[in-house]
C-alpha cells in the first residue's frame, strides 16, 4: 500500500494521510470519548 501511494513528488500532507490511514492505527486503543473528538 505504501509503495503504491508514494512518488518522488508526494507532498507532506499526502504523506500524513498515508501514515494516518495505516491499518496499524486501528488497533491503538483510544481514551473514553476521544473517538468523538477525532471524528470532528
CHARMM-style PDB file with segment names, atoms N, HN, CA, C and O in Angstrom:
ATOM      1  N   UNK     1       0.830  -1.197   0.000  1.00  0.00      PROA
ATOM      2  CA  UNK     1       0.000   0.000   0.000  1.00  0.00      PROA
ATOM      3  C   UNK     1       0.868   1.252   0.000  1.00  0.00      PROA
ATOM      4  O   UNK     1       0.647   2.164  -0.797  1.00  0.00      PROA
ATOM      5  N   UNK     2       1.849   1.298   0.886  1.00  0.00      PROA
ATOM      6  HN  UNK     2       2.028   0.558   1.534  1.00  0.00      PROA
ATOM      7  CA  UNK     2       2.678   2.493   0.961  1.00  0.00      PROA
ATOM      8  C   UNK     2       3.453   2.732  -0.324  1.00  0.00      PROA
ATOM      9  O   UNK     2       3.497   3.855  -0.827  1.00  0.00      PROA
ATOM     10  N   UNK     3       4.053   1.704  -0.844  1.00  0.00      PROA
ATOM     11  HN  UNK     3       4.017   0.792  -0.436  1.00  0.00      PROA
ATOM     12  CA  UNK     3       4.874   1.878  -2.044  1.00  0.00      PROA
ATOM     13  C   UNK     3       4.044   2.318  -3.240  1.00  0.00      PROA
ATOM     14  O   UNK     3       4.556   3.018  -4.113  1.00  0.00      PROA
ATOM     15  N   UNK     4       2.780   1.925  -3.302  1.00  0.00      PROA
ATOM     16  HN  UNK     4       2.365   1.356  -2.593  1.00  0.00      PROA
ATOM     17  CA  UNK     4       1.913   2.347  -4.402  1.00  0.00      PROA
ATOM     18  C   UNK     4       1.457   3.789  -4.231  1.00  0.00      PROA
ATOM     19  O   UNK     4       1.099   4.446  -5.209  1.00  0.00      PROA
ATOM     20  N   UNK     5       1.465   4.286  -3.002  1.00  0.00      PROA
ATOM     21  HN  UNK     5       1.755   3.753  -2.207  1.00  0.00      PROA
ATOM     22  CA  UNK     5       0.987   5.636  -2.716  1.00  0.00      PROA
ATOM     23  C   UNK     5       2.079   6.690  -2.815  1.00  0.00      PROA
ATOM     24  O   UNK     5       1.782   7.873  -2.976  1.00  0.00      PROA
ATOM     25  N   UNK     6       3.324   6.281  -2.723  1.00  0.00      PROA
ATOM     26  HN  UNK     6       3.566   5.320  -2.592  1.00  0.00      PROA
ATOM     27  CA  UNK     6       4.430   7.232  -2.701  1.00  0.00      PROA
ATOM     28  C   UNK     6       5.042   7.443  -4.073  1.00  0.00      PROA
ATOM     29  O   UNK     6       5.231   6.502  -4.844  1.00  0.00      PROA
ATOM     30  N   UNK     7       5.344   8.690  -4.354  1.00  0.00      PROA
ATOM     31  HN  UNK     7       5.191   9.454  -3.728  1.00  0.00      PROA
ATOM     32  CA  UNK     7       6.097   9.037  -5.555  1.00  0.00      PROA
ATOM     33  C   UNK     7       7.149  10.060  -5.155  1.00  0.00      PROA
ATOM     34  O   UNK     7       7.184  10.503  -4.007  1.00  0.00      PROA
ATOM     35  N   UNK     8       7.989  10.428  -6.080  1.00  0.00      PROA
ATOM     36  HN  UNK     8       7.961  10.067  -7.012  1.00  0.00      PROA
ATOM     37  CA  UNK     8       9.013  11.426  -5.776  1.00  0.00      PROA
ATOM     38  C   UNK     8       8.412  12.810  -5.560  1.00  0.00      PROA
ATOM     39  O   UNK     8       9.084  13.698  -5.037  1.00  0.00      PROA
ATOM     40  N   UNK     9       7.155  13.006  -5.957  1.00  0.00      PROA
ATOM     41  HN  UNK     9       6.609  12.284  -6.382  1.00  0.00      PROA
ATOM     42  CA  UNK     9       6.507  14.311  -5.805  1.00  0.00      PROA
ATOM     43  C   UNK     9       5.453  14.332  -4.698  1.00  0.00      PROA
ATOM     44  O   UNK     9       4.684  15.287  -4.594  1.00  0.00      PROA
ATOM     45  N   UNK    10       5.413  13.292  -3.879  1.00  0.00      PROA
ATOM     46  HN  UNK    10       6.038  12.516  -3.964  1.00  0.00      PROA
ATOM     47  CA  UNK    10       4.439  13.232  -2.796  1.00  0.00      PROA
ATOM     48  C   UNK    10       4.727  14.338  -1.786  1.00  0.00      PROA
ATOM     49  O   UNK    10       5.858  14.498  -1.327  1.00  0.00      PROA
ATOM     50  N   UNK    11       3.695  15.094  -1.450  1.00  0.00      PROA
ATOM     51  HN  UNK    11       2.776  14.965  -1.823  1.00  0.00      PROA
ATOM     52  CA  UNK    11       3.840  16.218  -0.524  1.00  0.00      PROA
ATOM     53  C   UNK    11       3.607  15.758   0.915  1.00  0.00      PROA
ATOM     54  O   UNK    11       3.125  14.652   1.158  1.00  0.00      PROA
ATOM     55  N   UNK    12       3.955  16.626   1.857  1.00  0.00      PROA
ATOM     56  HN  UNK    12       4.346  17.525   1.660  1.00  0.00      PROA
ATOM     57  CA  UNK    12       3.852  16.310   3.280  1.00  0.00      PROA
ATOM     58  C   UNK    12       2.421  15.924   3.670  1.00  0.00      PROA
ATOM     59  O   UNK    12       2.223  14.944   4.388  1.00  0.00      PROA
ATOM     60  N   UNK    13       1.428  16.678   3.207  1.00  0.00      PROA
ATOM     61  HN  UNK    13       1.589  17.474   2.623  1.00  0.00      PROA
ATOM     62  CA  UNK    13       0.036  16.368   3.548  1.00  0.00      PROA
ATOM     63  C   UNK    13      -0.330  14.964   3.088  1.00  0.00      PROA
ATOM     64  O   UNK    13      -0.982  14.221   3.822  1.00  0.00      PROA
ATOM     65  N   UNK    14       0.077  14.599   1.896  1.00  0.00      PROA
ATOM     66  HN  UNK    14       0.606  15.202   1.299  1.00  0.00      PROA
ATOM     67  CA  UNK    14      -0.212  13.258   1.388  1.00  0.00      PROA
ATOM     68  C   UNK    14       0.507  12.193   2.221  1.00  0.00      PROA
ATOM     69  O   UNK    14      -0.052  11.127   2.481  1.00  0.00      PROA
ATOM     70  N   UNK    15       1.726  12.474   2.634  1.00  0.00      PROA
ATOM     71  HN  UNK    15       2.180  13.339   2.423  1.00  0.00      PROA
ATOM     72  CA  UNK    15       2.452  11.529   3.493  1.00  0.00      PROA
ATOM     73  C   UNK    15       1.719  11.323   4.815  1.00  0.00      PROA
ATOM     74  O   UNK    15       1.596  10.197   5.297  1.00  0.00      PROA
ATOM     75  N   UNK    16       1.236  12.413   5.392  1.00  0.00      PROA
ATOM     76  HN  UNK    16       1.336  13.327   5.001  1.00  0.00      PROA
ATOM     77  CA  UNK    16       0.491  12.306   6.642  1.00  0.00      PROA
ATOM     78  C   UNK    16      -0.799  11.511   6.452  1.00  0.00      PROA
ATOM     79  O   UNK    16      -1.166  10.709   7.311  1.00  0.00      PROA
ATOM     80  N   UNK    17      -1.482  11.726   5.339  1.00  0.00      PROA
ATOM     81  HN  UNK    17      -1.184  12.377   4.641  1.00  0.00      PROA
ATOM     82  CA  UNK    17      -2.698  10.961   5.046  1.00  0.00      PROA
ATOM     83  C   UNK    17      -2.397   9.475   4.907  1.00  0.00      PROA
ATOM     84  O   UNK    17      -3.149   8.638   5.408  1.00  0.00      PROA
ATOM     85  N   UNK    18      -1.319   9.150   4.241  1.00  0.00      PROA
ATOM     86  HN  UNK    18      -0.709   9.830   3.835  1.00  0.00      PROA
ATOM     87  CA  UNK    18      -0.931   7.751   4.038  1.00  0.00      PROA
ATOM     88  C   UNK    18      -0.642   7.084   5.380  1.00  0.00      PROA
ATOM     89  O   UNK    18      -1.118   5.982   5.651  1.00  0.00      PROA
ATOM     90  N   UNK    19       0.142   7.760   6.212  1.00  0.00      PROA
ATOM     91  HN  UNK    19       0.529   8.656   5.992  1.00  0.00      PROA
ATOM     92  CA  UNK    19       0.503   7.191   7.513  1.00  0.00      PROA
ATOM     93  C   UNK    19      -0.723   7.101   8.423  1.00  0.00      PROA
ATOM     94  O   UNK    19      -0.911   6.098   9.113  1.00  0.00      PROA
ATOM     95  N   UNK    20      -1.553   8.140   8.426  1.00  0.00      PROA
ATOM     96  HN  UNK    20      -1.400   8.954   7.866  1.00  0.00      PROA
ATOM     97  CA  UNK    20      -2.734   8.154   9.296  1.00  0.00      PROA
ATOM     98  C   UNK    20      -3.737   7.073   8.918  1.00  0.00      PROA
ATOM     99  O   UNK    20      -4.493   6.610   9.772  1.00  0.00      PROA
ATOM    100  N   UNK    21      -3.754   6.670   7.672  1.00  0.00      PROA
ATOM    101  HN  UNK    21      -3.140   7.046   6.979  1.00  0.00      PROA
ATOM    102  CA  UNK    21      -4.691   5.641   7.225  1.00  0.00      PROA
ATOM    103  C   UNK    21      -4.128   4.227   7.322  1.00  0.00      PROA
ATOM    104  O   UNK    21      -4.745   3.277   6.840  1.00  0.00      PROA
ATOM    105  N   UNK    22      -2.969   4.089   7.937  1.00  0.00      PROA
ATOM    106  HN  UNK    22      -2.469   4.861   8.328  1.00  0.00      PROA
ATOM    107  CA  UNK    22      -2.358   2.770   8.086  1.00  0.00      PROA
ATOM    108  C   UNK    22      -3.225   1.887   8.985  1.00  0.00      PROA
ATOM    109  O   UNK    22      -3.771   2.351   9.986  1.00  0.00      PROA
ATOM    110  N   UNK    23      -3.342   0.639   8.624  1.00  0.00      PROA
ATOM    111  HN  UNK    23      -2.899   0.262   7.810  1.00  0.00      PROA
ATOM    112  CA  UNK    23      -4.177  -0.308   9.372  1.00  0.00      PROA
ATOM    113  C   UNK    23      -3.704  -0.476  10.814  1.00  0.00      PROA
ATOM    114  O   UNK    23      -4.508  -0.788  11.693  1.00  0.00      PROA
ATOM    115  N   UNK    24      -2.428  -0.277  11.066  1.00  0.00      PROA
ATOM    116  HN  UNK    24      -1.775  -0.024  10.352  1.00  0.00      PROA
ATOM    117  CA  UNK    24      -1.889  -0.445  12.414  1.00  0.00      PROA
ATOM    118  C   UNK    24      -2.543   0.503  13.419  1.00  0.00      PROA
ATOM    119  O   UNK    24      -2.651   0.173  14.600  1.00  0.00      PROA
ATOM    120  N   UNK    25      -2.974   1.662  12.968  1.00  0.00      PROA
ATOM    121  HN  UNK    25      -2.887   1.931  12.008  1.00  0.00      PROA
ATOM    122  CA  UNK    25      -3.592   2.628  13.876  1.00  0.00      PROA
ATOM    123  C   UNK    25      -4.972   2.192  14.339  1.00  0.00      PROA
ATOM    124  O   UNK    25      -5.459   2.704  15.347  1.00  0.00      PROA
ATOM    125  N   UNK    26      -5.614   1.275  13.650  1.00  0.00      PROA
ATOM    126  HN  UNK    26      -5.218   0.859  12.831  1.00  0.00      PROA
ATOM    127  CA  UNK    26      -6.928   0.791  14.070  1.00  0.00      PROA
ATOM    128  C   UNK    26      -6.847  -0.009  15.362  1.00  0.00      PROA
ATOM    129  O   UNK    26      -7.843  -0.142  16.073  1.00  0.00      PROA
ATOM    130  N   UNK    27      -5.683  -0.538  15.668  1.00  0.00      PROA
ATOM    131  HN  UNK    27      -4.873  -0.431  15.090  1.00  0.00      PROA
ATOM    132  CA  UNK    27      -5.522  -1.374  16.864  1.00  0.00      PROA
ATOM    133  C   UNK    27      -5.099  -0.585  18.093  1.00  0.00      PROA
ATOM    134  O   UNK    27      -5.038  -1.144  19.188  1.00  0.00      PROA
ATOM    135  N   UNK    28      -4.807   0.697  17.937  1.00  0.00      PROA
ATOM    136  HN  UNK    28      -4.856   1.151  17.048  1.00  0.00      PROA
ATOM    137  CA  UNK    28      -4.378   1.508  19.076  1.00  0.00      PROA
ATOM    138  C   UNK    28      -5.614   1.907  19.886  1.00  0.00      PROA
ATOM    139  O   UNK    28      -6.540   2.505  19.338  1.00  0.00      PROA
ATOM    140  N   UNK    29      -5.638   1.585  21.184  1.00  0.00      PROA
ATOM    141  HN  UNK    29      -4.885   1.100  21.629  1.00  0.00      PROA
ATOM    142  CA  UNK    29      -6.803   1.948  21.992  1.00  0.00      PROA
ATOM    143  C   UNK    29      -6.882   3.463  22.185  1.00  0.00      PROA
ATOM    144  O   UNK    29      -5.862   4.147  22.262  1.00  0.00      PROA
ATOM    145  N   UNK    30      -8.104   3.967  22.262  1.00  0.00      PROA
ATOM    146  HN  UNK    30      -8.933   3.411  22.200  1.00  0.00      PROA
ATOM    147  CA  UNK    30      -8.292   5.395  22.497  1.00  0.00      PROA
ATOM    148  C   UNK    30      -8.974   5.590  23.840  1.00  0.00      PROA
ATOM    149  O   UNK    30      -9.584   4.666  24.380  1.00  0.00      PROA
ATOM    150  N   UNK    31      -8.865   6.799  24.372  1.00  0.00      PROA
ATOM    151  HN  UNK    31      -8.370   7.549  23.933  1.00  0.00      PROA
ATOM    152  CA  UNK    31      -9.469   7.097  25.672  1.00  0.00      PROA
ATOM    153  C   UNK    31     -10.970   7.313  25.541  1.00  0.00      PROA
ATOM    154  O   UNK    31     -11.488   7.524  24.444  1.00  0.00      PROA
ATOM    155  N   UNK    32     -11.647   7.258  26.660  1.00  0.00      PROA
ATOM    156  HN  UNK    32     -11.226   7.086  27.550  1.00  0.00      PROA
ATOM    157  CA  UNK    32     -13.098   7.437  26.724  1.00  0.00      PROA
ATOM    158  C   UNK    32     -13.499   8.764  26.070  1.00  0.00      PROA
ATOM    159  O   UNK    32     -12.970   9.813  26.439  1.00  0.00      PROA
ATOM    160  N   UNK    33     -14.397   8.734  25.132  1.00  0.00      PROA
ATOM    161  HN  UNK    33     -14.826   7.883  24.831  1.00  0.00      PROA
ATOM    162  CA  UNK    33     -14.936   9.880  24.375  1.00  0.00      PROA
ATOM    163  C   UNK    33     -13.940  10.494  23.387  1.00  0.00      PROA
ATOM    164  O   UNK    33     -14.284  11.457  22.702  1.00  0.00      PROA
ATOM    165  N   UNK    34     -12.736   9.975  23.297  1.00  0.00      PROA
ATOM    166  HN  UNK    34     -12.456   9.193  23.854  1.00  0.00      PROA
ATOM    167  CA  UNK    34     -11.769  10.524  22.356  1.00  0.00      PROA
ATOM    168  C   UNK    34     -12.206  10.271  20.913  1.00  0.00      PROA
ATOM    169  O   UNK    34     -11.852  11.040  20.020  1.00  0.00      PROA
ATOM    170  N   UNK    35     -12.963   9.215  20.678  1.00  0.00      PROA
ATOM    171  HN  UNK    35     -13.250   8.591  21.404  1.00  0.00      PROA
ATOM    172  CA  UNK    35     -13.431   8.930  19.326  1.00  0.00      PROA
ATOM    173  C   UNK    35     -14.322  10.051  18.801  1.00  0.00      PROA
ATOM    174  O   UNK    35     -14.298  10.343  17.605  1.00  0.00      PROA
ATOM    175  N   UNK    36     -15.105  10.682  19.669  1.00  0.00      PROA
ATOM    176  HN  UNK    36     -15.124  10.445  20.641  1.00  0.00      PROA
ATOM    177  CA  UNK    36     -15.947  11.805  19.244  1.00  0.00      PROA
ATOM    178  C   UNK    36     -15.108  13.003  18.815  1.00  0.00      PROA
ATOM    179  O   UNK    36     -15.443  13.689  17.850  1.00  0.00      PROA
ATOM    180  N   UNK    37     -14.034  13.249  19.523  1.00  0.00      PROA
ATOM    181  HN  UNK    37     -13.762  12.691  20.307  1.00  0.00      PROA
ATOM    182  CA  UNK    37     -13.147  14.361  19.188  1.00  0.00      PROA
ATOM    183  C   UNK    37     -12.449  14.096  17.861  1.00  0.00      PROA
ATOM    184  O   UNK    37     -12.309  14.999  17.037  1.00  0.00      PROA
ATOM    185  N   UNK    38     -12.016  12.867  17.656  1.00  0.00      PROA
ATOM    186  HN  UNK    38     -12.129  12.133  18.326  1.00  0.00      PROA
ATOM    187  CA  UNK    38     -11.298  12.528  16.431  1.00  0.00      PROA
ATOM    188  C   UNK    38     -12.191  12.584  15.201  1.00  0.00      PROA
ATOM    189  O   UNK    38     -11.694  12.817  14.099  1.00  0.00      PROA
ATOM    190  N   UNK    39     -13.484  12.380  15.354  1.00  0.00      PROA
ATOM    191  HN  UNK    39     -13.888  12.191  16.249  1.00  0.00      PROA
ATOM    192  CA  UNK    39     -14.410  12.431  14.221  1.00  0.00      PROA
ATOM    193  C   UNK    39     -14.617  13.849  13.713  1.00  0.00      PROA
ATOM    194  O   UNK    39     -15.034  14.041  12.570  1.00  0.00      PROA
ATOM    195  N   UNK    40     -14.330  14.852  14.551  1.00  0.00      PROA
ATOM    196  HN  UNK    40     -13.991  14.697  15.479  1.00  0.00      PROA
ATOM    197  CA  UNK    40     -14.559  16.249  14.157  1.00  0.00      PROA
ATOM    198  C   UNK    40     -13.603  16.693  13.139  1.00  0.00      PROA
ATOM    199  OT1 UNK    40     -13.659  17.842  12.699  1.00  0.00      PROA
TER     200      UNK     40
END
